[in-house]
């Protein structure tokens, strides 16, 4: 009898338990919430774990019908993954959960956060928005998150993050920003000031995994690139009288012993600034200098100024340069890459010096000499023509290198490389072929030398055999 009563008691107890309302998804979960969201495909369900600090819930592909939000008013940890929309509205989706202290939204195609995280989430301490497709974060989106300590925005498509976005978070301790889409420019300079800026008491935990994206410096680490840009801004001769503009064109990897470093390639543009001399100071490792349309006449800095040591390309078009003889024998000519002297006052150049330097220069790629008043006389034009023909693959404006005006000169404005060699030195005013004249003079001098040598040999033999001195000796006093 006692046994039957015990059985009936168990049956009554089971019936009583079945009538108690319980959340349908509260189950003994063997899979961790993070592992649940790590699955590659949406699971179309929610799971929960009851911990001592409250329920922890993870939902894949949004909330579901069997999920009763009112049963989770005290929910403190929520993880959402594979969110079905390309936007997320925290005011709508999170209103039932005012007690949240940790929120994770990940593995989704969310491009934008609508509105702001509302004030009822003031207890939120950890916010993880990683592995989404966020393209921008409005500065005011976290304005009510006064208790937030950890913010994870890593592995999104963010190009920039303005300081006001972080200034709303007075208790922030950790910021995660790893990603490969950052636009590396001065908008991110605040990252360099974090250790010293009293306004920011947090630390970027993964700054070494922040990578530049976009059209400039792709694949380069953000922090080293920002340091190069910051140094460039300080060293650029942007103040009067130079008023130059400096740009970091490229960054290449370099090796120095066993260490690796980033090698900047900088362009300084001082064109059309009314300069009468080259800038005295250039940023470290300036490779290109643009000084077109000024009044520069001297090139001494190319040889004596240490700031020009790494300069490869110089554009001095339309200045007042009348001679480049100072560059003769210089090391700079043997390492330059682009040399442009268009539209200056050059009438001649030391072709032999240029030829000798270019034969040892493995970098030389472009040479511009057009629109100068070249003199097409016999002393310069033939050698210059040979130089132009030899380096015509490097000279980009060959057809613009023309003879300047001279009275009664039939070759005025004729491209020098097209001048006929057999009449190049004809003086039309006197009707004298200067080439024939110099050839005749050379033959005469050579013959005279031969006669002198033969006369010396004859006098030597005569003296040896007969002891007779040359007649000129007897005539000397």
Buried (B, 14 or more C-beta within 10 A) or exposed (E): EEEEEEEEEEEEEEEEEEEEEEBEBBEEBEBEBEEBBEEEEBBEBBBBBEEEEBBBBBBBBBBBEEBBEEBBEEBBBBBBBBBEBEEBBBBEBBEBBBBBBBBBBBBBEBBBBBBBBBEBBEBBBBBBBBBBBBEBBBBEBBBBBBBBBBBBBBBBBBBBBBBEBBBBBEEBBBBBBBBBBBBBBEBBBBBBEBEEEEEBEBEBBBBEBBBBBEEBBEEBBBBBBBBBBBBBBEBBBBEEEBBBBBBBEEBEEEEEEEEEEBBBBBBBBBBEBEBEBBBEBBBEBBBBBBBBBBEBBBBEBBBEBEBBEBBBBBBBBBBEBBBBEEBBEBEBBBBBBBBBBBBBEBBBBBBEBBBBBBEEBEEBBBBBBBBBBBBBBBEBBBBBBBBBEBBEEBBBBBEBBBBBEEEEBEBEEBBBBEBEEEEBBBEEEEEEBBBEEEEEEEEEEEEEEEEEEEEEEEBEEEEEEEEEEBEEEEEEE
